[in-house]
Amino acid sequence: MKINKKISELRRLMLSEGISAYLVPMKNNFLDSDLRPNEKRIKFLSNFSGSAGILFIGIENNSIFVDGRYTTQAKIEVDEYNIEVNVFNFQSQIDWLKANLKDNSIIGFDPKIHSYDEVVKFRNGLKDKKITLKPLNYNLVDRISKYSPNQRIFDIVHHKKEYCGIEFKYKLDQIRSKYMKTSDIAIFCQDKEFISWLLNLRCYKKKYTPSVPAIAIITHRCCYIYLDKELTNPKLLDFGISPIKICDINLFGEHLSESMNGVKSILLDKKYISYFYFNKFLELSMQISELPNLSIHLAIKNNVEIEGMIEANIQDGSAICKLLYWIKSNIDNPNIDEVTITKKSTEVRKFNNRDYLGPSFPAIVGLNENSAIIHYSASRKTNKFIHNKGILLIDSGGQYKFGTTDITRTIAIGNPSKMMKELYTITLKAHIALANIKFNNNFSGRDLDLIAREVITKFGYNYNHGTGHGVGSVLSVHEGPQSISPMDNNKYFDEGMVFSNEPGIYLENKFGIRIENLMLLKKEKDMTIEENLYFEIISFAPLDKDLIDKELLDATEIEWINQYHVRVREKIIPQIGGDTVYWINKITSEI
């Protein structure tokens, strides 16, 4: 079915519901973007394949809103004759709806895939035009989509203590002790990352993110886990004598009175509860109190998790070194292209490694102008062969039983131009600036982002994404609430967190450069030091010396590069052998 035909079909359903617009978010029933094929509703309607955005379908006009990572990609993938492309921010969405809808219009939405907080914001932003929002009992896109729900069943397993470090009983006791002061208080959580961490559960065979698709209610006497039993197999679970009860998520409403027996107050995060579930608690006349950012608990890794993250990155670095050496050895091979390298990035990780579970996200492999598309995905239509020479960007990661990785290397294929070397070195200077920073708890995500971004803006460039994100432990490679972003005024920084450091420069239709390592946040033991927080790099793969312009570096930066390459040799060479060792020694020699 063509795009315009799909939209026409959707509009027919909209008219039958008496609505003038329909909201289509990039979210599932757990309010995240870890989507199954039948949940990729924006792609179905617009052909946009990115992982963040929201689509508005009106009776006359349509618009998709994407963030800075996807503006170039959206313009390529979306037919702007049918769907207008705009940059994502909430006020621009409100302005578009006001401009394209009449007073007293009604907007329809699926209450299971929009948070309560989001719906309230839309209502408040549109009330001056008397535009209202109407929750619908079914998803309109699903009615016209030919996709059938993915029936693959994922086995849920216990994440062993040797990987997670702490028993789930202890975590539950800590959460109850901190937040539930009386026996009539309960916690509702729709964040499957938090639930997977809390109960030490994983779906190892689940693609990219091994978190368990579940919601939970925690009371003083029991922890209720709600699962879709058509998608998951909880039979493998044995919680011993612990009061853990597994329930059918499709019977949540019918079961709620039982789980809330004796509970007068429910704690929840209005930003992370769907409009649907929030109203279920309202129907019980429950006292509702705000409990934001439970996920901060899993962001702070314990010693076992930290050791696992470091080991995962060492194993991952060994695989990346083999990949880079293979590419550099085949730059004239006419059969090597972006798709081949994407597959190879998984093969080198998987080879002889029983602890490797799979990629942590779809690999980004782009040559020349494709590398300027921040979240590019190689396809038959866009695929490039590396013998054409230029700049190659590889952003990939892995899930291991004991940790999660994410690393980006930009390398020269052939002889780089002066501009390529200049922009690579500027990006590297920004990366080093953040890696070297010492700071305290008064710093926000915006403050840290500026450390790297200012280096690049001084040379007249910028980048349309944050400088860093949190990384989970055998969970999502993009972990919140902590981030290093110009949009983040929060101060979520504590010892044991893991962040990416990934500044970049992108010249549309030419080439893009990004350098990314993961960093462990550590704290000085000397309590008299005011700036007591600092980062330790835990990713290990060579930087491309062919792209470094030494004249642009100061002595501190040169020392950092040389010392980093010493650590790469120390960590990686014992893991590998053959010609790759000679190549690593050569490419990591002093500059």
BELCOR-V841861 format. One line per field, one symbol per residue. phi: phi as a letter, one per 40 degrees, with the letter a starting at -180 (. if undefined). A space follows every 10 residues. Layout:
phi: ???
This chain:
phi: .cdccccccc cccccccgbc abcbccabcb gbbcccdccc cccdcbgcbc baiabbbbcb bbabbbcdcb cccccccccc ccbcbbccac cccccccccb bcdgcbbcac ccbbcdcccc cccccbccbf cbbbcbcacc cccbcccbdc cccbccbccd ccbcgbcccc ccccccccbb cbccbbbbbb cccccccdbf babccccgbc cccababbbc babcbbbccc bbbccccbcg cccbbcbccc bdcccccccc dgcbbbcabc cbbcdccdcc ccccfccbbc bcfdcccccc cccccccccc cccccccccc cccccccccb cbccccbccc cdcccccccc dfbccccicc accbbbbfcc cccdbcbcbd cbdbccccgh bbbbbaabbb cbibbaabbb bcbgcccccd cccccccccc ccdccccbab cccbdcccdc dccccccccg baacaccabc bcbfaccbbb ccabaccbcc bcbadhcbbc bacabbbdgb abbabbbcbc cbbccccccc ccbabbcbcb acccccbccc ccbccccccc cccccccdcc ccdccbagcc cdccdccbcc c
